[in-house]
Amino acid sequence: MHAASFLPCSLNCDHNNLNSYNKQKKMMSNTKIGWIGLGKMGVPMSRQLIKSGFSITVFNRSKDKKKDLKESGAEIASTPAELIGLTDLIIIMVSDDKAIHAVFNGDQGLLSAGTSGKIIINMSTVSPAISKEMAALCKSQGNNYLDAPVSGSVKQAEEGQLVIMAGGEDEIFETAKPILEKLGKLALRVGDTGAGNTAKLAVNTLLAFHAQGLAEAICFANKNGIATEDLMTIINNSALGNVFGKIKGEAIIHDNYQAAFALKHIAKDLRLAKAEGLDTPLAETVYKTFQEAETVFGEEDIIAVIKQIK
C-alpha cells in the first residue's frame, strides 16, 4: 500500500493536491506551445506566455511581426504544418472562419502534417459550426480541440487579464487550463465544442448593445444642448457607469476612433450570431446599424457607430 494512504484524510488530501500541483507545474514547464496569428491580440497574448517562461514557436503570414516575436524569444515556423510538428499545444488567434479554414486545411496547414496527440486551442471569435467541423477533423487524426475565445481588448491581453470561455472535453480543458490562466483572469469551460464560441457571440451582442446605446444617448443629449463631457460625467458617476462607457465616452469627446476593436469585427460577430438564431428586437436593430456602418467606418473603432447614428 502507498505511504500516502496511511496519512490522515486532511494530510492525504493535501498530499494529493501537492501531487496535482507538481504535475501541473511539470506540464506547464515542459509544454512547447505553438502560436498562429500575430494580430493586435495575438502579439500581446503570445508575449504573455513568453514572459511566463514557455517555449513558444510562432507562425504568421506577415514576416515583420514574426521578427518582433523572435526578438522577444520566440522560435519561428515557416508553415502551420512545420509548427505543429515542433510543438505540443497550438493556440490560434486569427480573424474569421475563412482564416481558420486556411490554417487547418490550406496548403501546409495543420492537418496536412498528419500528426497526432496534440491539443489545438482556437481562441479566435468564429462560428460554433466551424469549431465543430475542425474538432471532428482533429479527432480523426488523434488530436484534441478546444474553442476558447476571449473577452477583453489589447490592454487586458498585455496584462494577462482576459476572460476566456471554452468549449470542449472537460479533461482537455483541465489540461490546458494552467496555460489559459496565464492569459486571463478567468478561464471557464461553458460546455461542449462550440459552446465557447456561442458564449462569445452572446457577449459581443451585448457589447454592440452598449456601443449603440451609448452613441444614441450622446446624440440625444447633444441635440438638446447637453455637452458630451457633462453627460459622461453624469453617467460615469451613476449606477450605469462602467469601464467600457468611460473609455468610449473619452474616445467620442476627443474624436479618437482609432480601432481598439474594429467596427468591422463586431459587424462580423453579429452576422455569426444571427446565423445561430439571434433574432430579438434589440439584436435586429444593432445588426442593421452595424452592417450599414461597416461599409464606411469598418476600419475604425466600434464606437465610430456614433457617426452612423448622427
C-alpha angles and dihedrals in degrees: 000000000000115000091236091066090066092059121100112264096257092049092043090053090049089050091051091048090050091050089050091048092049091048091052091045091052091047091050096048094047101040115109109212127207119202126199120188125038103196127131091300100031095060098054093039094052090045089054089059092047089052088050090059102257125145104243131192116186138199126192133156091230110075097201093063091049088054091054092052092046088058087053091055105272126135118231128233121197095212139012088249091058091045096054090052091055099046144055102212124030125201121197125199111172137139110259151338092288091057091048091054089052093049094050105028105023127106104292089008124154095269093050089070092066092214125153139200095049131131113223117194118193108201094171122114100248139136123293087232095063091047090055090048094049093043090056092049091048092049091051088061095044097259131125127233134202127181107213114164120177139230114216139061138249095296092054090046091053091051098041090244102125123132110234124200116191139195125193142066114343094226092054091047092052090050092052097037097091088057094045089051089062087062101042145030089229131031111180130174108219101179146302128331111320095020092104090053091049092050090050092051089052091050092048092048088058088047089057090050090052094048096048093041092053091046093050093047091052092047091051092048093048092050088056097048101264116134118235090233092056094046092050091049089055094045094045091053095046135076087268093063117117140156094258093052093047094050095043093043088056090049091055093046091052094039089237113150099161104144119260086157110010118232090230089065095055088047088054092047092051089053090053091048092049089052088055092055105274104155108141121135098258091041092055089052098049090042091058093044096050095043089055093043094050094071093062106019103028096119093049127081121288091254090063082088084092087073089058092049098047 
